[in-house]
Amino acid sequence: MSSILKTNTKRVIALILVCHVASGSLVRTQAGEPRETHPEQATGTSAAYDIPQSQGVEGVAVYYAKRFQGRRTNSGRVFDHEKLTAAHPSLPFGSNLKVINLANGKSVVVTVNDRCRKRGYEVIDLTRKAAQELGFYGKGSARVKIMPLPEE
């Protein structure tokens, strides 16, 4: 009797998860764990992640895993490791950012075309090309300064 109950419980849990995914209330993060969506992630209006244009903000840069090549970004564009693009938790799509590696002074200009998870510290996800130009490809992450550029 208890094995039937366990089987039915597993089926109910699986059905609930399928319904959540189908309704769009759960999405996959880059790391693959489910999380709930929030309106400010789609609109880029979170005041907590606004970056002052004059001095920028320091944070951590990481780069995308290979498996994201060719997938659609949150902006609808196809992800390409050979382009200079980035994911940010809240800045509007199309924003140009200057990212400076604090360890070596190298910099690159990237365009925001995707979202990344909000963390307790400022973070930006970059393409492999951007990570190479900043000199931290192969190291995983780097301390950076993120500075928004004025709209043209």
JOUR-V86802 format. One record per helix or strand. SS is the DSSP state (2 for helix, 1 for strand). FROM is the first residue (numbers start at 0). TO is the last residue. If there is no record, write none. Layout:
ss:SS from:FROM to:TO
ss:SS from:FROM to:TO
This chain:
ss:2 from:1 to:22
ss:1 from:25 to:27
ss:1 from:33 to:35
ss:2 from:38 to:42
ss:2 from:46 to:48
ss:1 from:56 to:62
ss:2 from:65 to:67
ss:1 from:71 to:71
ss:1 from:77 to:77
ss:1 from:84 to:86
ss:1 from:95 to:100
ss:1 from:106 to:113
ss:1 from:122 to:125
ss:2 from:127 to:133
ss:1 from:140 to:147
